[in-house]
């Protein structure tokens, strides 16, 4: 926990208000959780997907 506090104090988040800091952190963790969910879905069901690349 001390490492996280030190990183937050030495980053640009240290200058923000606590409410805005909480909003930024919650947005970041929401994106991370969403990406892990997408990765899980891709690993779990990727073999059955029809993926096409093109324009």
ABEGO torsion letter per residue (X at the ends): XAAAAAAAAABAAAABBAAAAAAAAAAAAAAAAAAAAAAAAAAAAAAABBBBBEX
